[in-house]
Amino acid sequence: MTSEHQAPTGALVLGGSHGALEIARSLGRRGIPVWLVTSDNPLATVSRYVERSFTWPGPLCDGALAYLTDLAARHQLSGWVLFAGGDIEVQFIAQHHAALGSTFALTTPGWDVIRRAIDKRSMNMRADELGLAYPQSCYPRSRDDLLKLNIRFPCVIKPTIHEANVHPKAWRADDPDALAAAYETAANVFGADRVMVQELIPGDGSAQFSYAAVWDNGAPIGSLVARRTRQYPIDFGVTSTYVETTALPEIEQIAGRFLRSLNYSGLIEFEFKFDARDGAYKMLDANARVWTWVALGAAAGVDFCLMQWQLATGRPVAQVVAQSGVAWRYLSRDLAAAAQELLAGTLSPLACARSLRHASASAVLATDDLLPALFDVPLVIARLIKRRFGYSHNDPAGQLQSVKYRS
């Protein structure tokens, strides 16, 4: 995307955790100022590459748009590149595209485009139009509708659009009784009109793939295909823990057809799963923000964060494709995932030892930026405790203040 603004001098990242951290490292290492505004995970705030960070109640608060425009006015951020670090931030930027675009250079498309990717119902409708495969999906509006479903078990119940700070993000059901119970829970959390039921394709993380790219006006600028070799938990993964780049033209073609139909511009990550029952790669989800393993791109020769900043600022960007066989690891969680696979008998000790060799990219650890790695495990533990005991903390209204500053 290009902008009529004068050349931006920095980047403002809204929310996020590991993805926001990687944006800061990618740009900060090149002397580009990075500021962070967050309402949830503070991991990136301790990075040496985040020059200044702010807390706010988040993009769902009534004053969110006014806060950002005021922040830009007070600190002369007009023309800075605005990155979405999380799902709710993507929706916020997309739905306020014109207002934010008058101040910032945007990396997120408008809502009319973005909803066709991140709203699973809309994504499946577009996939239908294009003849692309996706898992059997249904959208019941009531518990009575469940009786009419001809869904294969096991299945998963989840929202059509991801909701921030809601855990778990999905529920597995192995029979009609479990489906009814899970549906009631999901409908209460998300609303009956935002719940979907989808078959669960057999296979572990090794059957899951991703297409990640930066697109500009309906054409890819930089891209890669990755095998999400290991995930945690192993049977119903929430977090990828070991990801490797690979060559898979079929997935590139599927994702390319979808994105060209939208004349897409911006960051995108499509999740696929290979269904051995019919030999098809099926579309699962799409993310239009930085993803946890985005650092794999730079290690494989495609620095997504830098490329998006260059596009947003009108700089020339060379078209690149990633090198195959490059690996990324989230070490603490990957050790737990590998242990689960060893106990389940799906991973041999020799294969485990081979997979635990050095990875070219890491979720948190960086020799030039060590503090985030020290903070990551305590933050994960704190979040697990918060979810387990239902603890929540809401900042007082109007408590929008800077929490760190480096001159």
C-alpha positions in Angstrom: 0.0 0.0 0.0 1.3 3.5 -0.7 0.4 6.7 1.0 0.3 10.4 0.1 1.8 11.2 3.4 5.4 12.4 3.7 7.9 9.6 4.3 7.1 8.0 7.7 9.8 8.1 10.2 8.6 5.2 12.4 6.1 2.5 13.1 3.3 2.4 15.7 2.3 -1.2 16.7 -1.2 -1.8 18.3 -1.3 -4.8 20.7 0.1 -8.2 20.2 2.9 -10.2 21.8 5.5 -12.2 19.9 4.4 -10.7 16.5 4.7 -7.2 17.9 8.1 -8.1 19.3 9.3 -9.2 15.9 8.1 -6.0 14.2 10.1 -4.0 16.8 13.2 -6.1 16.2 13.0 -6.2 12.4 12.5 -2.4 12.1 14.5 -1.3 15.2 17.7 -3.1 14.0 17.5 -0.8 11.0 17.2 2.3 13.0 13.5 2.8 12.4 11.7 4.1 15.6 9.1 1.7 16.9 6.4 2.6 19.5 3.9 0.3 21.0 0.3 0.8 22.3 -1.0 -2.3 24.1 -3.9 -3.3 26.4 -2.9 -6.9 27.0 0.5 -8.7 26.6 3.4 -6.5 27.7 6.1 -8.8 26.3 7.3 -6.4 23.6 7.5 -3.4 26.0 10.8 -4.8 27.4 12.5 -5.0 24.0 15.4 -2.7 23.5 13.9 -1.9 20.1 10.6 -0.5 21.4 11.5 3.1 22.1 8.3 4.1 23.8 5.2 2.2 24.9 1.7 3.1 26.1 -1.1 1.3 27.8 -4.7 1.9 26.9 -8.1 0.1 27.5 -7.9 -1.3 24.0 -9.5 -0.9 20.6 -13.0 -1.8 21.9 -13.2 1.3 24.2 -15.3 4.2 23.0 -12.4 6.6 22.9 -9.9 4.4 21.0 -10.0 6.3 17.7 -9.7 9.7 19.5 -6.9 8.4 21.6 -4.8 7.4 18.6 -5.4 10.6 16.7 -4.6 12.6 19.8 -1.4 10.6 20.3 -0.3 11.3 16.8 -1.0 15.0 17.1 0.8 15.3 20.4 3.9 13.4 19.3 4.0 14.3 15.6 3.4 10.7 14.4 1.5 11.8 11.3 2.6 9.4 8.5 4.0 6.7 10.8 3.2 3.2 9.7 0.4 1.6 11.7 0.7 -2.2 12.4 -1.9 -4.5 13.9 -0.4 -6.8 16.4 -3.6 -8.8 17.2 -6.9 -9.9 15.8 -9.0 -7.2 17.5 -6.6 -4.5 16.4 -7.0 -5.7 12.8 -10.8 -5.3 13.0 -10.4 -1.9 14.7 -8.1 -0.6 11.9 -10.2 -2.1 9.1 -13.4 -0.6 10.5 -11.9 2.8 10.9 -9.8 2.7 7.8 -10.6 6.2 6.4 -10.2 8.0 9.7 -6.9 6.3 10.6 -5.6 6.5 7.0 -5.8 10.3 7.2 -3.2 10.2 10.0 -1.2 7.0 9.5 0.2 4.9 6.7 -1.9 1.7 7.0 -0.8 -1.9 6.5 -4.3 -3.3 7.0 -7.0 -3.4 4.2 -10.4 -1.9 4.8 -13.3 -3.9 6.3 -15.0 -4.7 3.0 -11.8 -6.7 2.0 -10.5 -7.9 5.4 -13.8 -9.5 6.5 -13.7 -11.9 3.6 -10.5 -13.4 5.0 -10.9 -13.2 8.8 -14.6 -13.9 9.0 -14.7 -17.7 8.5 -18.2 -17.7 7.2 -17.3 -15.1 4.5 -14.0 -16.9 3.8 -15.8 -20.2 3.2 -18.4 -18.4 1.0 -15.6 -17.0 -1.2 -13.8 -20.4 -1.2 -17.1 -21.9 -2.5 -17.3 -19.3 -5.3 -13.7 -20.1 -6.3 -14.0 -23.9 -6.0 -11.5 -24.1 -3.1 -11.7 -26.9 -0.5 -12.4 -26.3 3.2 -13.6 -28.5 6.0 -17.4 -29.3 6.3 -18.8 -26.3 8.1 -22.3 -25.4 9.5 -23.7 -22.3 11.2 -26.5 -23.3 13.6 -28.6 -20.4 15.0 -30.1 -22.5 17.8 -29.7 -25.7 19.7 -32.6 -27.1 17.7 -30.5 -26.5 14.5 -27.9 -29.0 15.8 -30.3 -31.9 15.3 -30.5 -31.1 11.6 -26.7 -31.1 11.1 -25.1 -33.8 9.1 -21.6 -33.1 10.5 -18.9 -35.7 10.9 -17.4 -36.3 14.3 -15.1 -35.3 15.8 -15.9 -31.6 15.2 -14.9 -28.3 16.6 -17.1 -25.4 17.7 -15.6 -21.9 17.4 -16.5 -18.3 16.6 -16.7 -17.2 13.0 -14.4 -14.2 13.9 -11.7 -14.7 16.5 -12.5 -12.9 19.8 -9.6 -11.4 21.8 -9.0 -12.5 25.4 -11.5 -15.4 25.2 -10.2 -18.8 26.2 -10.5 -21.5 25.1 -10.7 -20.3 21.5 -12.6 -23.5 20.4 -14.2 -26.6 21.8 -13.9 -30.2 20.5 -16.9 -32.5 20.4 -16.8 -36.2 19.8 -20.5 -37.0 19.9 -23.9 -35.2 19.7 -24.1 -34.7 23.5 -20.7 -33.1 23.7 -21.6 -30.9 20.6 -24.8 -29.7 22.3 -23.0 -28.8 25.5 -20.1 -27.0 23.6 -22.6 -25.2 21.4 -24.4 -23.8 24.5 -21.2 -22.5 25.9 -20.0 -21.0 22.7 -23.4 -19.3 22.0 -23.3 -17.8 25.4 -19.8 -16.4 24.9 -20.0 -15.2 21.3 -23.7 -15.0 20.4 -25.5 -17.7 18.5 -25.1 -15.8 15.2 -21.3 -15.9 15.5 -20.8 -19.6 16.1 -19.8 -22.3 13.6 -19.4 -26.1 13.8 -16.7 -27.6 11.6 -15.4 -31.1 11.1 -12.0 -31.8 12.7 -9.7 -33.1 10.0 -7.6 -36.0 11.3 -3.9 -35.5 11.8 -1.4 -33.7 14.0 0.6 -30.6 13.4 2.7 -32.2 10.7 -0.5 -32.2 8.5 -0.9 -28.4 9.0 0.6 -25.9 6.6 0.6 -22.1 6.3 1.0 -19.7 3.4 2.4 -16.4 4.7 3.0 -13.4 2.5 2.9 -9.7 1.9 0.7 -8.7 -1.1 0.4 -5.4 -2.9 -2.6 -4.7 -5.2 -3.4 -8.3 -5.9 0.1 -9.6 -6.3 2.6 -11.3 -3.9 5.8 -9.4 -3.1 7.2 -11.9 -0.6 5.9 -15.3 0.4 6.6 -18.7 2.0 4.9 -22.0 2.7 5.6 -23.5 6.1 4.9 -26.9 7.7 3.7 -26.4 11.2 5.5 -29.6 12.3 4.7 -29.4 16.0 2.1 -27.6 18.0 0.9 -27.4 21.6 -1.3 -29.1 22.7 -0.4 -31.8 20.1 -3.9 -33.0 19.4 -5.7 -29.6 19.2 -2.9 -27.1 18.9 -3.4 -23.5 19.9 0.3 -22.5 19.4 2.7 -23.6 16.7 6.0 -24.6 18.4 8.2 -25.9 15.6 7.7 -24.6 12.0 9.7 -25.2 8.9 9.7 -23.6 5.5 8.9 -26.0 2.6 8.1 -26.0 -1.1 4.4 -26.7 -1.8 3.2 -25.0 -5.0 -0.4 -26.4 -4.6 -0.9 -24.3 -1.4 0.6 -21.2 -3.1 -1.9 -21.6 -5.9 -4.9 -22.0 -3.6 -3.9 -19.0 -1.5 -3.1 -17.0 -4.6 -6.5 -17.6 -6.2 -8.2 -16.4 -3.1 -6.1 -13.3 -2.6 -6.2 -12.2 -6.2 -10.0 -12.4 -6.1 -9.8 -9.7 -3.4 -7.1 -7.6 -5.0 -5.5 -8.0 -1.6 -2.8 -5.7 -0.1 -1.1 -6.3 3.2 0.1 -9.1 5.5 -1.7 -12.4 5.4 -1.2 -15.9 6.8 -3.5 -18.7 5.6 -3.8 -21.9 7.6 -4.3 -25.2 5.8 -4.6 -28.9 6.8 -4.0 -31.8 4.5 -6.9 -34.2 4.6 -5.6 -37.7 3.8 -9.1 -39.0 3.3 -9.5 -37.2 0.0 -5.9 -35.8 -0.6 -7.0 -32.1 -0.5 -5.4 -29.2 1.3 -8.2 -27.4 3.0 -8.4 -23.8 4.2 -8.9 -23.4 7.9 -8.3 -19.8 8.9 -6.7 -16.6 7.9 -4.7 -14.0 9.9 -4.2 -10.5 8.7 -1.8 -9.5 11.5 1.7 -10.5 12.4 1.6 -14.2 13.5 3.7 -15.8 16.3 6.3 -17.3 14.0 6.7 -14.3 11.6 10.5 -14.3 12.5 10.8 -17.4 10.3 10.3 -15.2 7.3 13.4 -13.1 7.9 15.5 -16.2 8.6 14.4 -17.6 5.3 15.1 -14.4 3.3 11.6 -12.8 3.5 11.4 -10.1 6.2 7.7 -9.6 6.2 7.7 -6.7 8.7 10.4 -4.7 6.8 8.7 -5.3 3.5 5.4 -4.1 4.7 7.0 -1.0 6.2 8.7 -0.3 2.8 5.5 -0.8 0.9 3.6 1.5 3.3 6.2 4.2 2.9 6.4 4.0 -0.9 9.9 2.5 -1.0 10.8 0.0 -3.7 10.6 -3.6 -2.7 12.2 -6.5 -4.6 10.0 -9.6 -5.1 11.4 -12.6 -3.1 10.5 -16.2 -2.2 11.7 -17.9 0.9 14.4 -20.5 1.2 13.1 -24.0 2.0 14.3 -26.0 5.0 14.6 -23.1 7.5 13.2 -23.7 11.0 11.6 -21.6 13.8 11.1 -22.8 17.4 9.2 -21.6 20.4 11.6 -23.5 22.7 9.7 -23.7 26.0 6.5 -24.9 24.5 8.2 -27.1 21.9 9.9 -29.1 24.6 6.5 -29.7 26.2 5.0 -30.6 22.8 7.9 -33.0 22.0 7.5 -34.7 25.4 3.7 -35.2 24.7 4.6 -36.8 21.3 7.2 -39.0 22.9 4.7 -40.2 25.6 2.0 -40.8 22.9 4.4 -42.8 20.8 4.1 -40.6 17.7 7.7 -39.3 17.9 10.7 -41.6 18.3 13.6 -40.5 20.5 15.9 -40.3 17.5 13.5 -38.1 15.5 13.0 -36.0 18.6 16.7 -35.4 19.0 17.0 -34.4 15.3 14.0 -32.0 15.5 15.5 -30.3 18.6 18.7 -29.3 16.8 19.4 -25.6 16.3 16.6 -23.6 14.7 17.4 -20.5 12.6 14.7 -18.4 14.3 13.1 -18.2 17.7 9.9 -16.9 19.1 11.5 -14.9 21.9 15.3 -15.5 22.3 17.6 -13.0 20.5 21.2 -12.4 21.5 20.9 -8.7 20.9 17.6 -8.4 22.8 17.6 -10.7 25.8 15.0 -9.2 28.2 11.9 -10.5 26.4 13.2 -14.1 26.8 13.6 -13.6 30.5 10.1 -12.2 30.8 8.3 -14.7 28.5 8.0 -17.7 30.9 6.7 -15.7 33.9 4.2 -13.9 31.6 2.9 -17.3 30.3 2.5 -18.6 33.8 0.7 -15.4 34.9 -1.7 -15.7 31.9 -2.4 -19.3 32.7 -3.2 -18.5 36.3 -5.4 -15.6 35.2 -7.4 -17.9 32.9 -7.6 -20.7 35.5 -9.0 -18.5 38.2 -10.9 -16.0 36.1 -8.9 -13.1 37.4 -9.3 -9.9 35.4 -8.0 -6.4 35.8 -9.5 -3.4 34.0 -7.6 -0.2 33.9 -9.5 2.8 35.2 -11.3 4.8 32.5 -9.0 7.4 31.0 -5.8 5.8 32.3 -4.0 6.1 29.0 -0.4 6.8 29.9 3.1 6.3 28.8 4.7 3.4 30.7 8.2 3.6 29.2 10.4 6.1 27.5 13.9 6.1 26.1 15.4 9.2 24.7 
